[in-house]
Amino acid sequence: MARAHGARAQMALAFETVYGTPPASGYRLMPFARTTLGAEQPLLNSELLGYGRDPLAPIKDAVTADGEVVVPIDVEAFGFWLKAAFGAPTTTGTTPKTHTFQSGNWTLPSMAIEVAMPEVPRFAMYAGCVMDQLSWQMNRSGLLTATARLIAQGEAIAATTAAGTPTALGLQRFGHFNGVVKRNGTALGNVVSAEITYANGLDRIETIRNDGKIEGADPGMAALTGQIEVRFADSALVTQAIDGTPCELEFAYSLGANASFTFTAHAFYLPVPRIEIPGPQGIQATFDWQAAKATSPARMCTAVLVNTVTGY
């Protein structure tokens, strides 16, 4: 009897033309580290009396389909997750191509994602997947991954694939070693770690349907928040926090002229932190930052991915 193993699992992704309707072709094979994407349908206990001590049969409740996918921040495939988070990019250049993603779009594309376990076989198609949140961390070492939190309309299980033969992408990963943090265009020193979280604030449209699925997931107010931890060496960030003035903060990775990823928060606000002395070791300060819409450019953030992909 075959048993499912994560090592053989595959994930295929394609953008939908109609929400909740998986396309017949155009799927890409996506690299991923792990996923919790799935659907569940709880049971409701019977509340009826008069039938003795043994309960009556439960009934099914509504379907909830959502979860997270942990993916590498790489040169090519990460662009599909950026498109899901921000909308279609503006692509310029010849070789390399520059794909510019901007916050503030009123509509977001939906995706069909198939998670395959070929040993069983089990091919789970998740239709109507919309990006709720995209987050990642910057550190000195370790594997660089991002977590995509998705809300799907539903799950369809089949014994054969509906994605055909997905197109494989070239895998070239960025690493923490390739990262840099800049404040107003100048490299920011003494940064120990940073966390970045972009949220679309999705609103589930939970209408009455005979299949228990949601009608859609509409974007609400976006939010860009995170945390930055620095060795306390100067008062530049603390002074900015006290003054309440914004700055531009840039998180960037580069593998050369043809492969780079830059994420810029255009109006970056810092709270006044508590500076503690925990002992004889070095003193660090932690800022729980948040971003807002800037005056110029008139948006909250911009993500730029440079590669040789024709378009997303």
Secondary structure, DSSP 8 states (H G I E B T S, - for coil): -----GGG-EEEEEE-SSTT---SS--EE---SEE--EEE--EE-----SS-SS----EE---EEEEEEEEE-BSSTHHHHHHHHH-S-EEE-SSSEEEEEES--S----EEEEEEETTTTEEEEEEEEEEEEEEEEE-SSS--EEEEEEEESEEEEESS-SS-S-EE----B--GGGEEEEETTEE--SEEEEEEEEE---EEE----TT---SEEE----EEEEEEEEE---SHHHHHHHHT--EEEEEEEESSTT-EEEEEEEEEE---------SSS--EEEEEEEE---SSSSSSEEEEEEES----
